[in-house]
Amino acid sequence: MPWKALTLLGDAVLVVPLLAAIAAWLRVRPAAPRLSNGELLQWASIVAASLALVAGSKIAFYGWGTGIRRWDLTCFSGHAVLAWLLWPALFALLVPPPQRALRVMATLAGAGLAALVAWSRVPIGAHPPSEVVAGTALGMCACFFTLRLLRRLALDLRGVVVAAALVGMLALGTTQAMPRLDTERWFAKAGIALSGAEKPQSRRHWRG
């Protein structure tokens, strides 16, 4: 299994712009039904709250050493959360709502992809299983509310083409030698700034 390639499908550089593009298309496209302002705000709130919990868990660990040592759990896996925020919803949107059975199958396919992306963090050494499970649980909750919110909507052909093109460009960009967002370093700096610690907590020291 090409875990390193698969894990890119949960990278914020790919997922966040794609989520924003899909939401924008569903809001402004000429065809109806469209995403209402209220629904757009709810979707944005789901994504923002999920990512805030991921960031908060990591900042708390780096600053105060929070976590459950028995489970080797320090934070939510961000890739797991992002994968569940995007792929089940995107696959569901590829099928018109009246085709319920096919839409359910598409959603399950997206969920399967999200699960694989989440688990890819374990074999590449980015997270222990406990943090992937925690991220998956959070992501599945966000996914449930997202799917309910989007249940009457679907991407039209132009939307599918736009999404596919964006996935291709962003996926290509994430595989090239280009500057990457060092979010872990940002979380570590935020943790020590807020806690007053001299240096961020390390996993090795924390595990003892």
C-alpha positions, 0 to 999 in steps of 0.5 A: 500500500503506497501510504506516503502517497495516500496520506497526501489526501488528508493534507491541509494544503489539498483539503482546505482549498478543495472544501472552500472551492466546493462550498463556493461553487455550490453557493454561486453556481447558476443552477439550483438548488444552491447552498444558502448563506445559512448552510454555508455558515453552518458548513464553515462552522463545522470545519472551523470547529473541527480544526480548532479542536485539532489545533487546541489538542496539539497546542495543549500537548506542546504547552502543558503535556496534556494527554493520556499516557496509557493510550499514547494519546496526545492529540487528534490526528489532523489528517484523519479529521480533514480526510473525513471532512472532505471525502465522504461529502465529495463522493456523496455530492457526485450523485444526485439526491434522488438516486439514494442507493447510489448516493449511499454507496458513493458516501461509503466509498468516500468513507472507506477512502477517508479511513485509509487516509487516516490509517496511513498516518500510522505506518508512516510514523506520524501518529500512534493508532490512538491518535488516528482513532481519536481523529477519526471519531472527531472527523466522523462526527463532523462528517455526519453533520456535513452530510445532513447539511448537504443532503439536498445538494449535488455537484453538476457536471461543471462542478465535478470538472472543477473539483477534479481539476483542483484535486489534480493541481493541488495533489501535484503541488503537494508532491513537488519540492515546494515549501510546506506549512510547518503547522507542528512548529506553529502549534509548538510555538503557540503552546510554549507562548501560552503556557510559559514553558521554556521549550515544547513538550516532546513525545519521547520525554512525555512517554517517559 
